[in-house]
C-alpha cells in the first residue's frame, strides 16, 4: 500500500500599500513507492488585485525543520515537476521528502502574467509531513463519536495505523450511541486520506450494529493471501473477528439459498470455513458463488470482502467434480476444484440433497 504525505500551509499576500488580500495555498497529496515521497505544493491566488494568472513559483525548503531562509534547498519553477490546473487557477509542483520529515517552506517569489511579487510578500507557515493513513468512513461515524460527521474521509480520529508493521492497519473507537446499520448502510475504508479512491470493499458497505459504550476495532489487512479474494486489502472489525457467525456457500449451483443445509460450511479452524459440493453433468457451465451468514442476506462475503451485497466469484465446471468453497474470517473467499467425482458418490439421493 502506498504511503502518502500531507502538508498543510497557509499563504498571505500583501501588495505594497494596497489592502491585504488573502491567497490560498495547500501543500500535500504526495505519494511514495518506498521511503521517498513526492510532495505536491499547490497555490491558488484567485487573481487577487488583478495580478492575473500564476505562471511560476520560486521557493526554498528544508526537510529537517531548520529555517529554509538560511539553509533551504532552492526550487525554481516551472521545472521538471510542475503543471497547471486545467482552469489555470492554481499551480502545483513536486519535491521529494521522506516519510515523517518536518518540511518547512518559504516562497521567494510568485510570478503572474501581469506582475511578479517578491519574498517579503509571500511566505508559507511551517508544515509537518505526516503519513497519510487509511481512513474509516461511513454513515455510522457520528454514532461512533467521530466529530467530523458521516462520510468524512479526512478525519484524523478515524485514521488507521500499523505501529507494529504487520500489514494490518487498525483504529479503535468507542460507540457514542446505540445504532444499527444494514440494508446498504455501514462503513468502508478509503486507502488514501482525503481521497475517495481506492475504497475497500468498494462495491458495498459493511453492515454493523453496536451498543453505546462498545469498544470496536476496525481492520484493513494489506497482507496478501494467494488464491483468496480479495487477495489483499480485506476490511473487517472486531465483531466479525470474534467469529460468531455461521456461514453458507450460496450461488447458482444451489439456488441462491443461504438456508440450504447441503451448503452450510463447517469450521476448519484458524477462522476458515469450508464445504465440498459435488457437481454432476447437468450442472456443467459457469457458476457464481459468495458466502452468506446466519441463513440470511444481511451479512455477506464476496470477492471484495464483507458487505451487504458485494460481487460474486465466477467459476466454470466442465467435468463431474467436487468443488470446495472456502470462507476466511478476515473477509475472504476462494474456490478450489478437486478430484473427479466417483460414480458411487453421485447417487440421485445425494444430488437431491443439495436442493432440499
C-alpha positions as CSV (number, residue, x, y, z in Angstrom):
1,X,0.0,0.0,0.0
2,X,1.5,3.3,-1.0
3,X,2.3,5.8,1.8
4,X,1.2,9.3,1.2
5,X,2.2,12.6,2.8
6,X,0.1,15.6,3.7
7,X,1.4,19.1,4.4
8,X,-0.8,22.0,5.4
9,X,0.3,25.5,4.8
10,X,-1.2,29.0,4.6
11,X,-0.2,31.8,2.2
12,X,-0.8,35.5,2.8
13,X,-0.3,38.1,0.1
14,X,0.4,41.8,0.8
15,X,0.8,44.2,-2.1
16,X,2.6,47.4,-1.2
17,X,0.2,50.0,0.3
18,X,-2.8,48.2,-1.1
19,X,-5.2,46.5,1.2
20,X,-4.2,43.0,2.3
21,X,-5.6,40.3,0.1
22,X,-5.8,36.6,1.0
23,X,-4.5,33.9,-1.2
24,X,-5.0,30.2,-0.6
25,X,-2.3,27.6,-0.5
26,X,-2.4,23.8,0.1
27,X,0.6,21.6,0.2
28,X,0.3,17.8,0.3
29,X,-1.2,14.9,-1.6
30,X,2.2,13.3,-2.2
31,X,3.0,9.6,-2.8
32,X,5.7,7.0,-2.1
33,X,6.9,3.8,-3.6
34,X,9.2,3.1,-0.7
35,X,10.6,5.7,1.6
36,X,10.9,8.6,-0.9
37,X,7.8,10.8,-1.2
38,X,6.8,13.3,-3.8
39,X,5.2,16.2,-2.0
40,X,2.8,18.3,-4.0
41,X,2.6,22.1,-3.5
42,X,-0.5,23.8,-4.8
43,X,-1.1,27.6,-4.9
44,X,-4.3,29.3,-5.9
45,X,-4.2,33.1,-5.6
46,X,-7.6,33.6,-7.3
47,X,-6.3,36.6,-9.2
48,X,-6.0,38.9,-6.2
49,X,-5.9,42.6,-7.0
50,X,-5.7,41.9,-10.8
51,X,-2.4,40.0,-10.7
52,X,-3.6,37.7,-13.5
53,X,-2.7,34.0,-14.0
54,X,0.1,32.5,-11.9
55,X,2.9,31.5,-14.2
56,X,5.8,30.4,-12.0
57,X,6.9,30.0,-8.4
58,X,10.3,30.1,-6.6
59,X,10.8,28.8,-3.1
60,X,13.2,27.2,-0.7
61,X,12.5,24.4,1.7
62,X,14.1,22.1,4.3
63,X,13.1,18.7,5.5
64,X,14.8,18.7,8.9
65,X,12.8,21.5,10.5
66,X,15.5,24.2,10.1
67,X,14.9,27.7,8.8
68,X,14.5,27.5,5.0
69,X,15.6,31.1,4.5
70,X,19.1,30.3,5.8
71,X,19.7,26.7,4.9
72,X,17.0,25.7,2.4
73,X,17.2,24.0,-0.9
74,X,16.2,26.3,-3.7
75,X,13.5,25.2,-6.1
76,X,12.6,27.2,-9.2
77,X,9.5,26.6,-11.2
78,X,8.4,26.0,-13.9
79,X,10.7,23.0,-13.8
80,X,10.7,19.2,-14.4
81,X,7.8,18.6,-12.0
82,X,5.0,21.1,-12.4
83,X,1.7,21.6,-14.1
84,X,-1.2,24.0,-14.3
85,X,-4.7,23.0,-13.3
86,X,-6.9,22.8,-16.3
87,X,-8.5,26.2,-15.4
88,X,-5.2,27.9,-14.7
89,X,-6.5,28.9,-11.3
90,X,-3.9,27.0,-9.3
91,X,-0.3,25.9,-9.7
92,X,1.2,22.7,-8.5
93,X,4.8,21.5,-8.2
94,X,6.6,18.5,-6.7
95,X,9.6,17.9,-4.4
96,X,10.9,14.9,-2.6
97,X,10.8,14.2,1.2
98,X,10.9,11.2,3.4
99,X,8.1,9.9,5.5
100,X,7.9,11.8,8.7
101,X,10.1,14.7,7.7
102,X,9.5,18.1,9.1
103,X,9.2,20.2,6.0
104,X,9.3,24.0,6.1
105,X,8.7,26.2,3.1
106,X,9.4,29.8,2.2
107,X,8.2,31.3,-1.1
108,X,10.8,33.7,-2.7
109,X,8.5,34.9,-5.5
110,X,5.4,34.1,-7.4
111,X,5.2,35.4,-11.0
112,X,1.9,36.2,-12.7
113,X,1.3,37.1,-16.3
114,X,0.9,40.7,-15.1
115,X,3.2,41.1,-12.2
116,X,5.9,39.4,-10.0
117,X,5.7,39.6,-6.2
118,X,8.9,39.2,-4.1
119,X,9.9,37.4,-0.9
120,X,8.5,39.8,1.7
121,X,5.1,39.4,0.2
122,X,4.8,35.6,0.2
123,X,5.6,33.1,2.8
124,X,4.4,29.7,4.0
125,X,3.9,28.6,7.5
126,X,5.7,25.6,8.7
127,X,4.2,22.3,7.8
128,X,4.8,18.8,9.3
129,X,4.9,15.9,7.0
130,X,2.7,13.1,8.4
131,X,1.8,9.7,6.9
132,X,-1.5,9.8,5.1
133,X,-3.2,6.7,6.6
134,X,-6.2,4.6,5.5
135,X,-9.3,6.2,6.9
136,X,-12.6,4.7,8.2
137,X,-15.7,6.2,6.6
138,X,-19.4,5.5,6.6
139,X,-22.8,6.6,7.7
140,X,-22.0,5.3,11.2
141,X,-19.2,7.8,12.0
142,X,-21.4,10.2,14.1
143,X,-22.7,7.3,16.2
144,X,-19.2,6.1,16.7
145,X,-18.4,9.5,18.2
146,X,-16.3,11.0,15.4
147,X,-16.5,14.8,15.4
148,X,-16.2,15.2,11.7
149,X,-19.5,13.6,11.0
150,X,-20.5,10.9,8.5
151,X,-18.6,10.1,5.3
152,X,-15.7,12.3,6.4
153,X,-12.6,10.9,4.7
154,X,-10.3,13.5,6.3
155,X,-11.0,13.0,10.0
156,X,-7.7,12.2,11.7
157,X,-9.5,10.4,14.5
158,X,-10.6,7.7,12.1
159,X,-7.1,7.2,10.6
160,X,-5.9,3.6,10.7
161,X,-2.3,2.9,11.7
162,X,0.0,0.0,11.7
163,X,2.5,0.6,14.5
164,X,3.9,-2.9,14.7
165,X,4.2,-3.0,10.8
166,X,2.5,-6.4,10.5
167,X,0.5,-5.2,7.4
168,X,-2.8,-4.8,9.4
169,X,-3.9,-1.2,9.9
170,X,-6.5,-0.5,12.6
171,X,-8.3,2.1,14.6
172,X,-10.2,1.6,17.8
173,X,-13.4,3.6,18.5
174,X,-15.9,3.7,21.4
175,X,-19.5,3.9,20.3
176,X,-21.2,7.1,21.4
177,X,-24.7,5.8,20.6
178,X,-26.6,2.6,20.1
179,X,-27.2,2.1,16.4
180,X,-27.6,-0.5,13.6
181,X,-26.6,-0.1,10.0
182,X,-27.7,-2.6,7.4
183,X,-29.6,-2.6,4.2
184,X,-26.8,-0.9,2.4
185,X,-25.5,1.2,5.3
186,X,-22.4,0.7,7.3
187,X,-18.7,1.5,6.7
188,X,-15.8,1.3,4.3
189,X,-12.1,2.2,4.3
190,X,-10.6,4.7,1.9
191,X,-7.0,3.9,1.1
192,X,-5.7,7.5,0.9
193,X,-6.8,10.2,3.4
194,X,-8.8,13.0,1.7
195,X,-9.5,11.0,-1.5
196,X,-12.2,8.5,-2.4
197,X,-10.1,6.1,-4.4
198,X,-9.3,3.4,-3.7
199,X,-12.2,2.2,-1.4
200,X,-12.4,-1.1,0.4
201,X,-14.6,-3.2,-0.1
202,X,-15.7,-0.6,-2.7
203,X,-18.8,-2.2,-4.1
204,X,-21.0,-2.2,-1.0
205,X,-20.8,-1.1,2.7
206,X,-20.1,-3.4,5.6
207,X,-23.1,-3.6,7.9
208,X,-22.5,-3.1,11.6
209,X,-24.6,-2.8,14.8
210,X,-23.3,-1.7,18.2
211,X,-24.4,-0.5,21.6
212,X,-23.3,2.7,23.3
213,X,-20.0,2.2,25.0
214,X,-18.9,-0.7,22.8
215,X,-15.2,-0.6,22.0
216,X,-14.8,-1.6,18.4
217,X,-11.6,-2.1,16.4
218,X,-11.6,-1.8,12.7
219,X,-9.1,-3.5,10.5
220,X,-7.5,-3.2,7.0
221,X,-5.4,-6.3,6.3
222,X,-3.0,-5.4,3.5
223,X,-1.2,-8.7,3.6
224,X,-1.5,-11.0,0.5
225,X,-3.3,-14.3,0.7
226,X,-2.7,-16.0,-2.6
227,X,-5.7,-17.8,-4.1
228,X,-8.2,-15.9,-2.0
229,X,-10.4,-12.9,-2.9
230,X,-9.7,-10.2,-2.0
231,X,-6.1,-11.2,-2.1
232,X,-5.2,-8.1,-0.1
233,X,-6.9,-5.1,1.5
234,X,-9.5,-7.0,3.4
235,X,-11.7,-4.9,5.8
236,X,-13.2,-6.2,9.0
237,X,-13.9,-5.3,12.6
238,X,-13.6,-6.8,16.0
239,X,-17.2,-8.1,16.0
240,X,-16.5,-10.0,12.8
241,X,-13.1,-11.2,14.0
242,X,-14.9,-12.7,17.0
243,X,-16.1,-15.4,14.6
244,X,-19.6,-15.8,16.0
245,X,-21.5,-16.3,12.7
246,X,-22.4,-19.4,10.7
247,X,-21.7,-19.4,7.0
248,X,-23.1,-20.9,3.9
249,X,-21.8,-21.2,0.3
250,X,-24.5,-19.7,-1.9
251,X,-24.8,-19.3,-5.7
252,X,-26.2,-20.5,-8.9
253,X,-25.4,-24.1,-8.1
254,X,-27.7,-24.3,-5.1
255,X,-30.5,-21.9,-5.9
256,X,-29.1,-18.9,-4.0
257,X,-30.5,-20.2,-0.8
258,X,-28.5,-19.2,2.3
259,X,-30.5,-21.6,4.5
260,X,-29.8,-24.7,2.3
261,X,-28.4,-27.3,4.7
262,X,-26.3,-29.0,1.9
263,X,-24.1,-26.0,1.5
264,X,-23.6,-24.9,5.1
265,X,-19.9,-24.5,5.8
266,X,-18.0,-26.3,8.6
267,X,-15.4,-24.6,10.8
268,X,-12.0,-26.0,9.9
269,X,-10.0,-24.0,12.5
270,X,-8.0,-20.8,12.2
271,X,-11.0,-18.8,11.1
272,X,-11.5,-20.9,8.0
273,X,-14.9,-22.5,6.9
274,X,-15.4,-25.0,4.0
275,X,-18.0,-27.1,2.3
276,X,-17.4,-29.6,-0.5
277,X,-20.1,-29.8,-3.1
278,X,-20.4,-32.5,-5.9
279,X,-21.2,-31.2,-9.4
280,X,-22.9,-33.6,-11.8
281,X,-23.0,-33.4,-15.6
282,X,-26.3,-31.5,-15.6
283,X,-24.5,-28.7,-13.6
284,X,-21.8,-28.0,-16.2
285,X,-21.3,-24.4,-17.1
286,X,-20.4,-21.1,-15.5
287,X,-21.4,-20.5,-11.9
288,X,-21.4,-17.8,-9.3
289,X,-20.5,-18.0,-5.6
290,X,-20.4,-15.9,-2.4
291,X,-20.9,-16.6,1.3
292,X,-23.9,-15.6,3.4
293,X,-24.1,-15.5,7.2
294,X,-26.6,-17.0,9.6
295,X,-29.1,-18.3,7.0
296,X,-29.9,-14.8,5.6
297,X,-28.5,-12.0,3.4
298,X,-27.8,-9.2,5.9
299,X,-24.1,-10.1,6.1
300,X,-22.3,-11.5,3.0
301,X,-18.7,-12.0,1.9
302,X,-17.8,-11.8,-1.8
303,X,-14.7,-11.3,-3.9
304,X,-14.2,-7.8,-2.4
305,X,-14.8,-8.9,1.2
306,X,-17.5,-8.4,3.7
307,X,-20.5,-6.4,2.6
308,X,-24.3,-6.4,2.5
309,X,-24.3,-7.2,-1.3
310,X,-20.9,-7.5,-2.9
311,X,-19.7,-9.1,-6.1
312,X,-19.6,-12.8,-6.7
313,X,-16.8,-15.3,-7.6
314,X,-17.3,-16.8,-11.1
315,X,-16.0,-20.3,-11.9
316,X,-16.5,-22.9,-14.6
317,X,-17.3,-26.6,-14.2
318,X,-16.9,-28.9,-17.2
319,X,-16.5,-32.3,-15.5
320,X,-18.1,-34.2,-12.7
321,X,-16.0,-32.9,-9.8
322,X,-16.1,-31.8,-6.2
323,X,-15.9,-28.1,-5.7
324,X,-14.6,-26.8,-2.3
325,X,-15.9,-23.4,-1.2
326,X,-14.0,-21.5,1.5
327,X,-14.6,-18.6,3.8
328,X,-11.9,-16.8,5.9
329,X,-12.9,-14.7,8.9
330,X,-10.6,-11.8,7.7
331,X,-13.3,-11.3,5.0
332,X,-12.1,-13.5,2.1
333,X,-13.4,-16.4,-0.1
334,X,-12.0,-18.9,-2.5
335,X,-13.0,-21.8,-4.8
336,X,-11.0,-25.0,-5.3
337,X,-12.0,-27.6,-7.9
338,X,-10.8,-31.0,-6.6
339,X,-11.0,-34.7,-7.7
340,X,-13.3,-36.2,-10.3
341,X,-16.4,-37.5,-8.6
342,X,-16.6,-41.3,-8.2
343,X,-19.7,-42.8,-9.7
344,X,-20.8,-44.3,-6.4
345,X,-20.7,-40.9,-4.8
346,X,-23.2,-39.4,-7.2
347,X,-26.3,-41.3,-6.2
348,X,-29.5,-39.4,-7.1
349,X,-30.4,-39.1,-3.4
350,X,-27.2,-37.2,-2.7
351,X,-27.6,-34.9,-5.6
352,X,-31.2,-34.1,-4.5
353,X,-29.9,-33.2,-1.0
354,X,-28.4,-30.1,-2.5
355,X,-31.8,-28.7,-3.3
356,X,-33.8,-29.7,-0.3
